[in-house]
């Protein structure tokens, strides 16, 4: 299947979802993401606007979900991992527990692996790392809505049958998966759930163990085993599986408290205190993150009205983190750099972009922004070098945006790479035929030739 055929299939999955009464809800104040989603659904797929909603308050989302749940209409909910400085983790958990008709896709900047595992653990069906392209958005939605394989469809069928208490057909669906893919962790997990519903605990445990052995990063089998041993009072076995879970997903504060408490119950004060103290440390780090995000939120609101004060708050957001800067802070560096460039301080912006590149050397947006800053500082060769590094990572960067295409063309024109520059100016006009800056540059360069 060609990439074009795959893309058509993905779009077909989205249209099928809409035709079945599905709708899209976003809980974000990211205007770029909202525009991209609207462009995909209402312009590219010609979906009716009334099935696309953006809410800024959780109670409005809950009211909407209550209505859709009554009609059993499916919903895709896009939710920021951090919204206005506050983690949405508990909100995602509530939505997934309360509404079976909702798919949750978490929006996040680049984060560490443990944080992504935690997102899945609270119930997220998928996640999107920003910034993203139109094609990536299509694929993420399609894969969230429907597994793109027969095995995935059979697993979903087994889960539906189990919910309807049709245990024998559910078991048959699991066995069909295992005939196609022996040792499928998802199939063994689903089969364990069916055995548990049948009251066959030993068989259920055996299937959970098989699921765990087939995929050591799969958390659900370990959770089931910890629950089971907790129910029958086998604390040592319960602790064993809880600790395995903690190693795989170390940011779960509640689980660390549970482990620490059980260790204290056993009389192991040293280990118990270690886990409880670690829970407090993580909670403190999350509090710092909330403070940092609040500072970013303030800076974002001020960027277009008071650059100098916005700069101070971006810097405070980074200072709050101290020596624990990571991938999630790259976007703050990006915004600080833009803020400095708006103040006509490109060299200071370059300093911040360089700090960010130490964290994320292959971040496409960073490489683009530092190229623009170098151009503004009249360091054309450095600007060109940054673009070449960007093209090595993504040769199709800027294919959806006429302004970005034009800006890249300007760097190449100043670097005396006229043919490459013309290519980007022409690309800008393909995206937006009325984009005059690129039309003028094409005329200028072709006259010079």
Steps between C-alpha positions, in 0.01 A plus 500: 500500500644840400526787749222676304273195536576480873419869541167451319424206730573712807274780372232238430514386863441856617209554262346168608525618861321828417229322300429280804419810706850567627627842601826668597560702816817687591600630842787725403588866462757419230372697201740324262361158591140622478567643153668177385209287625246730337696500176508121493136442584307785344721582200682183400235243600200735458356398838216713636615765749238399761690180582816694595506672841755678716435555871706693755320370812482141619137526610400590142679190372334279761155640409568426134625148576190426709286582194704285262507211750118488502499449123814283509660733248880464489725797582868573444622728778829685451625621837815686599721314747536832683219754458558849641765372737294209635549131422200337328597152619208465743258641243610240242461228761147621583397518133626149422331354807169681444454483122565190293421685177801737523844463343756724672801637313737695725680800351848557635834653422795260491515316833703223654401137446379449858253788461356345183460162670314679779265660244407157365460370852234756593300401192622702202434315175777684318718807524617771262833675537484859375573657263364257241414481132163446338597146393603408854168627636308286249696190595468558875123539479458197273711270717314616809159437347565158360791259521643474150528118506285188531663413833413839646140466383470154661637630832245782497228246415602286799482801733154596372371145547642489852317824587180335375579191716523280188789306643529204263500716182750733670728205571465383139614843374810478723581152371464623140758770572738243650461282191611798288766623741614252764610663827307822428520692828169679432323167429633334815395807698149493355478125558602550863217753542252249356621224735474742793139579403436124494637473854798292388772683693788258442445501123473880507833533684666265249381716209614823670841343555520405131404855404772641723765262362400587143534876558689623804394862439128412506367628834148356514594135575714611794215716631260205485748278683560762770124542544445126527769441762378803692146359506617169651737669747831378352695819574842374385368404156296820481809707581707310245267601216448854628878551504529364145233750397687778676817424304309521172291806591689688774285816503191345658487673838201301627674168431815613683284586802336158478839324483641708785196436718514123439872499582427676829224249575760226462732686739752604234530864599806576284346383171160640593638846572703489178188458287297754697777760477529436127125559466544839669795585276300428185204698631739791567638474148147507362434811708809664346373404158164659579674821611711499186196447279316780673795733429489391134126565488555855632782558251287374208230752581751784517716411201310717250437791737808522724800307371736602778275377781418184301872430472535522880223243553643259242831524686325441833332190355844359418654612830232315698628173353854570621731223380217268394439646154389241247315436176180651632677838539607524137179680401560761772846567357337527158252761620768693687704510180203631301436760771862620478486515121188715522707736714763510222746299711585213264839426658343451842237280337778291345647446848168360624449284191849355550411408858191325373692319226722348768183331628340423163761517219257361241201718579381625160329812627807603700726462197260707290473775764875523557548526123262798497681657796838460326357668189369789712849531652652512147680167556390349171735199492392394849136538392562281195684238710204478737263447208719227354493323839121535493474356147705196606233425758194593292542586133126577475495761778279803419295324234172613663584863584562778249663736754750239618574400139562865411726556801712198410520631146629833635784331689598306189481814286732689734731196496509538119324170440252641250370174354417355842349831607275510192376152586379617840347822364310295242391260774362795697291602197372146457375512858360853464487634141436854625813517721666810351836497688599176327370620164721810529807294595446268203483801269814648656705181478392414148577858383849469648552181304 
